[in-house]
Amino acid sequence: MSVIDEIKRRIDIVELIGSTVKLTKSGKTFKGLSPFKPERTPSFHVYPESGNYVDFSSGEKGDAFKWLMFRDGLSFKDALRELANRAGVLLEERTEDQRRDEDHETQLRRALTEAADYFHKLFQTAPHAALCREYVRTKRRLSEATIATWQIGYSLNDFQALGNYLQTKGFEAATLIASGLMIENDEGRRYDRFRGRLMIPIRDEKARVIGFGSRSLDGSEPKYMNSPQTAVFDKSHTLFGLDSARASIRNGIQGLTGSVIVEGYMDVIGVAQAGFTNVVSAMGTALTEEQFKILKRLHPRIVLALDPDAAGQRAIMRGLNVARDTLDRDATVTFDPRGTIRSETKLNADIRVAVMPDGKDPDELVLDEPERYRSLIAEARPVVAHVIDALLAEHDISDPRGKSQAVQAIAPILRDLSDPIQRDSYVQTLGRRLQLNPRAIAQTLGLAESAGRRVEHRSPAEEPGFLRPETATLGAGKNSQTNLELHLVALLARNPNLLMDANVSLTRARLTVLGRDDFNNPAMQDAFMQLSRVAMGGKYDPDIADDDWLSLIADVTIQNSDDPSQLREEVVRTGLRIREENLSRIQEGLSWQIQRAKDDADIAALARYNRLAQDTAVNRHRVQKALRLRSALVID
């Protein structure tokens, strides 16, 4: 048995999760409200026998390790250590190299902690720090309590001051260089890295000092400067302020949920001073994959609170691109009620954008108008809507070429939306903004079949989709489903009243009447809805009317079109064939889901999919029975 298995065996996952989520026993499992998303009905289940949990409302699942990583924002290594201590399991002894590395890192942190104390004392008392104190207290309006909490400091404008001080504390020059506090040039000369600057300690998730951010006060360059990469400081894996923001991100603060990302250290400190402690910032660079993952583990809602200028917009786009490549983009096979099976990727994070007004920094706004800041964050726009606006502004949308370029730029983002309702809503919005048919945009995105595609023809005898081949001339081509839908619409176009007769026949067979969901092709969906309206005594709706499907059905030859009884039978049989193919695809999708549930030992999901499979099999059997009866009528 591995160490991990032994830890899982000893850990009581109900007790572990129950300390955070209120659980109620339900048979052999425990259930409670989802910790991942708000809900009223419990959908979060814990299985003590397997040591796993499943949240059916969000799809999250895992074991004790994944739970601790989510709850406390830990890496797997830290979660392993924490659970090993709880379980009383001794991890492997460190090798000599590992012990040496850890001792080295401890020395670096000690030097950085000592430097933070030194800089803070200079800020409080040194005459040379007067300008720094004025900037912090007056311009940034930080209170004494905030200055102390964040340990704001000042570095003397001296090449040797810090190095000399820390060496008197017993630190070797090699340690100070390795920590990033000192620099050694090619000539072997050693000197302090930070001189005459505002100093802000950067801490890791355990609140240990691992580096510094700094700002010049006299206009010298660089204006902002961070510690370099070291054994304890990796800026791509670090978020400033996370140690104090973690609990607020996970649990909410002042009515706000999730995290807020701002641009600078002083923004974080100022916003936190106002009581909004769910705020963090990157290390002066673009957001990285690891930073997004850290925040996503704590809460899926991430708000980018950035400036409205060009730099802010670029930061938003870079952040979105990184997020799209990072957050839960594992492929999943899905199927819709019509049985359409597809593989899609999802961006399972609620990324939003809050643009600061009047060019103010977040800390300025929150100190002047805290309620306005709260409203902006609470009502932050979905990043997709914001990016659509930004990209449209970059193109000449009065020109057809500019419209095409804008759609192509927005396409990757819309394709990431797995929710068809959201995706359709944005496609409709884009269509209005660009004065284009939404279907044309959907086709450009690859989200719908081309409504204007001509269907290949071949002889009726070659068409396997119809029970009476002599009644139609329509080729199967690459998509027999599309041909069936096109044939049905062509039949109804000859006589829309046939739909009522067909629905009566379907009802007698204990089947639902024909509806929009029976069609996969968007053009055929629109056509069917138009013809249904006419069958009910209505008229064509000019807002929906489209010549595309009219031109398509013009190519379909319907023989015996003057015989109402034969046409009625053909409508029923074609509708049944469409329904049978859809149910067949649904069964394929359910088979895949059932197998995955078995592999995951997901009992609840397995039961649910088995019930759906049974219902689908019953419906398909009824359809097949009705088809056999119709075939017998034709043979007779």
N, C-alpha and C positions, 0 to 999 in steps of 0.2 A: 504494500500500500504506500502510495506516495505521501509526501508531507502535506500536500494540499488536500488529498483525500482524508488524511487523518484529522486535519483541522476541521474539515467540513463534518466529519463524523462526530467530533466532540462538541462543535458549536450548536447550540439550540437556536435555529433560525427564527423560530416563533418568538423567543425571548429577545433576540437581537433586533428584529424588526418591530416587535411590540413595544419597545421603549420609545419609538417614534410614532408609529401608527397604531391606533386603537383597533385591535383585532378581536373578532368574535368567532368562537368555534362553530363550524358548520360541517357535521359529519366527521370525516377524517382530515378535513382541511380547516384553515382559518381564513376569514375574509374581513375586509375593511375598505374604507374609502381610498381611492387612488391617491398616492403621494406625488404622482407625476402630473396630474391635471385635475382641475376642480370637477366634482361630480356630487350627485345626491344619492345615487344608488351604488352600493359597494360592488366594485368589479375587480378589486385587488385580492388575489388569493395566495396564500402561503401553504406550501405542502411540506409538512414536517418530515414525512418519510423520505422524500427525495432531497430535502434541503434546498428547494427551489421556490421561487415566487413568480407569478405571472400577473400582469396588469392588463386586463382585456380592453380597457378603455383607451390605452395608449400603445399597446403592443410591447411594452417593456417587460423583460423577464431576465432572470439571472439567479445567482446563488448568493451566499453570504459575502463573498468577496466583491461582487458587483454591487451589492446593496451598500456596503461600506464606502465603496468608491463614489457612488451616487450621493449618499447622505453627507459625507464629510469632504467630498471633493478630493479624495486621495488617489494617488497612483496605485497600481497593483502592488508594487513593492511595499509601499507603506501600509496598504490594507493587509498584506500578508503578515507583516511584522505585528500589526495590531491584533489580528485574529490569533496569531500564534501565541502571543502573550496571554490572551484570554483563555485559549484552549490548553495552555500549559505544554505546548509542543516546542521542543528545542530545535531551532533552525540549524543548519549546518554551520560548523565553526568557520570563522573567517580565515582565509588564507593569509599568509604573511603580507602578500601584496595588497590584499583588501584592507587589512589592518593598517598598513602604512598609508594607504590612500585616505582612509577615514580619519586617521590621526592628522594627516595633512589638511584635510578639509576643516577639521575642528580648529586647527591653528589659524586658518584663514578667517573663519568666522569670529574667532576671538579678536583678531587684529581689527576686523571691520567694526565689531561692536565697540572696541576701545576708541576707534577713530570717530564713531558716531557720538560717543560721549564727549570727546575732545571738541569736535566741531560745535556741538550744542552749547557747551560752556563758553566757547568763544563768541557765539551769537549773543549770549546773554550778557557778557561782561566786557568783551574786548572793545576798546575805543575804535579800532579799525572797522568794526562791524556795524557802526552807526548807520551807514547808508543801507546796509542789508536789513537792519531792524526797521528802518523807515519804510522800505519797500514792502516788507512782509506785513507790518502792522497797519500802514496807512493805505497803500495802493491795493494790497490783496485783502486787507481788512480781516486778518486772522487774529483770533483771541489768544490770550496767554495760555488758556487751557489747550487750545488746538496746537499751538506752537510746541507745548510740552508733549502732548500726545504723539505728534508726528516727529518729534525730536528734530525740529528745524535747526540747521547749523550754518556755520560760516567757516571758510578756509582762509587763513592768512595769505596775503599776497607775498609769499616767501617760498623759495625753492626747497628749503630744508626743514621748515618748521615741524610739519607732521612727522617726517621720517625721524628727526632727532627725538621728538617726544616719544614715539612708539618704541624706539630702540632703547630708551631709558626704562621702558616697561618690560624689556626682555625679549622683544621681537627682533628676529634677524632680518637683515635687508632682503634676503632671498624670499622670505615669507611676505614681506610688504610688496615686493615686486609681483609675486604670484597672486596676491590679492587684488592687484590693480591699483593700489594706493600710491605706488611709486613707479617710476619709469627708469629703465637703464638704457642709455643710448649706445651707439656703436663704439664710442670711445670708452665705454665703461663708466661714464658719469651717471650718478643716480640722483634723482630729484623728485619732488612731490608732483603728482599728476594734477591735483586740484589746487588752484591758487587764486585767492581773491574772489571766491564764488559763493553764492547761496548753495547750501548743501542739504539734500533731502535723502535720508536713508531709504534704501529699497529692501524690502523684507520678503522672505519666502512664505509659504503657506503656514509655517509654524512660527511666524513672526520673528525669525532670526535674520539679522542684518546680513545681506549677501552682496551689496554693492551700493552705489550712490548715483543719484541724478543731480545735476548741478546747473546753475544759470549764472551767466556773467552779469555784472551790475554796472559796468562802465561802457557797455556797447561793444566790447571786444568780441572777436570771433574765436571759437564757435560760441554762439549764444547759449546753446544747450549742449551739455556733454554728459555722457553716462560712463560708468565703469566699463572696462572692456570685458570680453568673455573670459571667465575664469573657471576653476574647478567647481565653484559654488554658485556662479552667476551665469545663467544662460538666458539672455533677454528674449529669445524666441519662445521660451517656456515659462516666462514670468509675466505676471500682470500686477502692476503697481496698485497697492491698496487691497489686494485680494484677501490678505490675512484678516483685515477688519471688516471686509464686505461679505465674506462667505455666508455667514448666518443670515444676513439681510437678503441676500440673493435667493437663498433657499426658502426662507420663511416669509419674505415680504417685509416692507417697511413703509409706514405712513400711507398705506393703501396701494403701494406700488409693488409689482412682482417682477422677478427676474433681475437681470443685470443691466447696468447703463455704462456704456463705454464712452469716455471723453478723451480729449487729445493730450492733455498735459497733467503733470503731477499736481500743480497748483489748483487745477480744476477739480481733481479728486478731493483734495484737502478742503477746498472751500465748500463744495457741495456736501461733503460729509459733515462739515461744521454746522450746516443748516439742518442736519438731522436725516439727510437722505444718504444712508450709509451703504447703499447697494451699488456704488460707483467704483469703476476701475479704469485704468488706462494702460495702453501698450507702452513699450519702452522707446517712444519717439520714432517708431518705424511702423510699417504696415502690419496689420494684425496677421498672426500666423495660424497655421492649422492647429498646433497644440494649444494656443490660447483660446481658440474657439471651442475646442474639445473640453477644456477645463470648465469654461462657462456653461456649456451645454450639459455637462454632468450635474451641475448644480441646479439649473433651471433652463427650459427650452426658450424662454423669452429673452431676447437680447436686443437692447435699444442702442443704436448708434446716435449719440448726441454730439453732432459735429457742426462746424461752422458752415454757413451757406456759400462760402467762397469756392473758387475753383479747386483749391487744395482739399477742402472738405469733401467736395463731390468726388474727387479722385480717391480719397480715402474710403468713401462709401463703396465705390466700385471695386476697389482692391479687396476690401473686406468681404463683399458679396462673392467675388470670384473665389476667394480662399474658402469661404463657407460652403460654396457649391461643391468644391472639390473635397470637402472634409466631413461635413455633418451627415452621417447616416445615409451615405449614398450607395448602400448595398442594393443590388438588384433584387426585386421581388416579383414573383409571378402573380398577377391578379386577373380576375375575370369579373365582368359586369353582369347585370341581370339577363342580358341577351346572350351571354356565354362567350363574349369576345375575350380571348386570352392574350395577354401581352406581358412583356417584361419591362418594368419601368424603375427609374431611380427616384428617390425622394429626398427632399431637403427638409428633414424633420426638426426644424428649429423655427421659432417664430421671430424672425429678424425684422426689426422695425427701425424707422429713422425719425428722429426729432431734430428739426432744424432750429437752431437758436436764432431768435429775432434780433433785428437791429445790429447785427454783427457782434453781439455780446458773447463773451465766453460763458460757459455754464455756471462757473462760480460767481460771475458778476450778476447774472440773471437771478440765481437762487438767493443771493444776498439782498437784491433789490425787490424782487417779486417772487417769493417762495411758492405762492399758490399758482402763479403762472407757470413756473418751472414744473410743478407737479402735474398740471394739466397737459403741458406739452409732452411729458414723458408718458403719462397715462394714455393719451390719445395719439401716440406716435403712429405714423402711417406705416403700413406694410412696405417693406423695402422694395417689393416688386412695383408697387404703384409709384413710389418715389423715383425708381430707376427709369421707369417708362417716361415720366415727365422729363427727367434729365437727358435721356437719350433722344427724345423727340426734339428737345431744344438744340441739340447738336446737329440736326439735319434740316434741310430745306424741305419741309413737308408740303409745300405748295407745288413741288415738282415730283412727277411720278418716280423718277430715279431716287430722289431723296426719300420718298415714302418707302420704296423697296429697301433701301439701305437701313432705314430706321427699323423696319420689321425684322430684317436679318440680324440687327444688333440686339434686339429684344428677344429673339427666338429662343436662345439657350435658356434664358431665365424662365420663360413661360413653359418650356418643355419640362422643367424641373418640378412643376406643380403637379402632384399626384392627385389632388382633389379636382375632379372634373368641373365642379361648380365654380371654384375659384378661377380655374383656367378659362372657362367659358366666359366668366364675367370680365376678365381682363381682355380677352379677345374682342368681346363686344365693345368695351371701352375704347380699345385701340382702333376698332373699326370706325367709331364715331369721331375720334380725334383726327383720323386720317381720311375720313370720308370714303371708306372702302367697305365692300361687302365683307362681313366677318368671316363668311365661309372661305373667301379667298385668302384671308390671313391664316385661318386654321389649316388650309391646304399647304400654304407656304411653310408652316411650322411642322408639317408632317402629322397633324392631328386629325386629319380627315381625308377620305379618298377624294380624288378630283371629281367634282360633280359634272364637269364637262367632258370626261373621258368617254370616247366612243367605245362601244362594245364590239368585239370581234364577232363575226358571223360564221356559222357553218351550218351544215344541213341539219334538219330537225332530227334525223335518225341518230346523229352523233351526240345529242344533248341528253345526258343521263339524269337531269334534274326534274323531268316531267313524266307523269304517268301516261299521258297521251301525247307522244311526240308530234303527231300530225297537227296539233293545235297551235304550235308556235314555231317560229324560226328565230332562235336565239342561241348564240354560242356560249359555252361554259367559260371559255378563256381561262384566266387565272383565278377567277373568283366566282364559283357557282352560286354563292350566296347573293352576290350583287345581281347576277342574272335572274335569279328567282324573284328578288325584290322588284327589279325592273319589269319583269313579266307581269307581276301582280298589279303594279301601278298602271301598266299599259291596259290591262284588262279592265280595271276600274275606271280608267279614263274614257273607255268606250261607253260605260254605263255605270256611274257611281252608285246607283241604287242597288247594284249587285252586292255591295258591301253589307247591307242589311240582311239579305238572304243568307250570305255566308256566315254572318254572326249568329243567326238563328241555328244554323246547322252545327256550329261549334258549341253553342250552349247546350244543345241536345246531347252532344258527346261529352258533356261535363268538362268543357274546356273554356277558358276565358276568350273573350272576343278579340278580334284583331286590333292592335293599337300601335302607337308610335314606337314602343319599345321592341316590337318585332323586327324593326328595320335597323340595320347597321349603317347604311349609306345615308349621310346627312341630307342629300338631295332627295332621296326617296322618302325620308322621314317627312320633309316639308311637303312633298307631293301628296303623300298619304293623308296628312292633316288637311290639306286643301280639299281633297276629294271626299274626306269624311264630312267636312263642313257642307259640301254640296249635297251629299247623300242625306244629310239631316235637314235639307231645305234651305241651306244658306247659300252664300255666294263666295266667290274667290276673294281672298283678302289681299288687297293690293300691296300691303306692307310685307307680306310673305311671298307673294307671287314671284316666281322665278322661271325664266324661259329655259334654263338649263335642262330641267327634267322633261319639259315639253319637247325639246329637241331630241332628247335621248329616246323617249318612247315613240317618236316618229319613225325610228328605225326598226321597231319591233313589229313583226307581221303576226296578226292574230287571224287564224283561219276559223271558219264557221262563226264569224263574229255576228252574224245575223240570227243565230239560234240562241235565244235567251237561256234555255235550259242547259245547253252545253257550256255557255259562258259562266253560268252560275256554278256548275260543277268544277270548272277549271279554276275559278276564284277560290273555292273551298280547298281543292287539292293543292293549289300553289301555296295558299296560306298555311296548310298543314305541313307541307315540305319545309317551308321557312321555319316554322315552329320546331319541327323535328331536328333540323340542323342546329338551331340555337340550343335546344336542350342537350344535344349531343356534346356541344362545346362546354356547356355548363358541367356536364358529367366528367369530362376530361379535367376541367379545372378543379372540381371537387376531389377527384381521385388524387391529384397532386397535393391538395391541401390535407387530405386524410393521411397520406403517406408522411408528410412533413410533421403532422401532429403526432403520428406514431413514433417517428424518429426522435421527437422532442419530449416524448412521454407526457404530452399535454392532454390530459384526460378530458378536461372540459371542452377544449377545442375539438377533440376527436368526436365527442358525443354530438356537438353542434353540427359538424360537417356530415356526420353519418345521418342525422335527421334530414339535413338538406338533400343529401344524396338519395335517401328513400323517397322523399317528396318528388324530387326530379325524376326518379325512375318511374314512379306512378304516373306522372304527367306524360312522360315520353311514351309509356305503354298505351295510354289512352289515345295519344296522337297516332301511334303506329296502327292501333286497332281501327281508328277512323280511316286511315289511309288504305288499309286492306279492304275495308268495306267499300270505299269509293272505287278502288281498283276492280273489285268484283262487279260493281255496277257497270263499269266501262266494258269489262270482258263480256258480260252478259249482253 
